[in-house]
């Protein structure tokens, strides 16, 4: 079973580069383009992740709010 990683960043290029790199290492990657989307994923039925890489400074729901 692949370990899952959640990437949360409002910049598309950063999400794509991180996802491509981690997928190349064998991780299953789930991406969110905002804090709101990340919270939706984390409150959903398939919310188990080995690690989350979260942008700290995003408009609206920021990284600190996702972390909390």
N, C-alpha and C positions, 0 to 999 in steps of 0.2 A: 504494500500500500504506500502510495506516495505521500509525503508530508506536505501539508497545505500551508501556503503563505498568502496573507492578505496584504495587498499594496493599496494604499490610499494616498492619492496625490491629485491636485487639481490641474497639473500640467501633463498633457497627453504624452509628450516626448519622454518625460521622466518615467511615467507609468510603463510605457512600452519598453524602454531600455532595461528597467529593473525586471520586468516580467520576462523578457527574452533571456536575460542573464540567468535568472533563477530557474526558468524552465530548462535551460541548457544544463543546469546542475541536477536536474531530475525532480524538481519540486512541482507540485500542482499549484498554480497561481490563480488567485481570484483578485480582480482589480475593482476599485471604486474610484470614481472621479470626484467625489465630494464626501464631506463628513456625514451628510445626511444619508447618502447611499451606503456608506460604511456601516452606519448604525442599523440601517435596514437589513444588511447582510448579517451583521452580528446578532441581531434579534430574530433571525430566521431559523428555520429548522436545521440547516446545515452550517452551523456557525463554529465548528471546531477547526482551529488553526494552530499550527506549531509556533508561528510568529506572525506579527503584523509590522509592516514598515509604513509609518504614518507621517505625512507631511504635517508639521506642527503649525504652520501659518497658512490657513485657508480661510476664505470668506465664509461667513455663516457659522456652521458647526466646524470649529477648528480641531486640530489634532489633540489638544488637551481634553476637549469634550468627548472625543472618540475614546481616548484613553480611560477617562473616568467611567 
